[in-house]
Amino acid sequence: MGTYHLIILKKAVKDIQKLDPSVAQMIWRHIEALSENPRSPASKKLKGSQNLYRLRIRDWRVIYEINDSKKVVKVIHVFHRKDAYRDL
């Protein structure tokens, strides 16, 4: 599949920085893995959108966009599952 370039929006970085360090480290590992496999079995395409996906990591959700033509994965938000889909 090849490697994808990761772009992590400032909002997502701030979301992760607010978390407990052990949780943040786990989320960073999963985000880094998206560069190798952006459509992992743990991710699902969001209904009603063309390029938005969500990655489920325990009680956390990573919302991201895939651009296959440019080989880019853009991480948009990191939410607790109770808040994940309110602002999309």
Secondary structure as UniProt FT lines:
FT   STRAND          5..8
FT   HELIX           10..17
FT   HELIX           21..33
FT   TURN            34..36
FT   TURN            38..39
FT   TURN            41..42
FT   STRAND          43..45
FT   TURN            47..48
FT   STRAND          52..57
FT   TURN            58..59
FT   STRAND          60..67
FT   TURN            68..71
FT   STRAND          72..80
FT   TURN            81..85
//
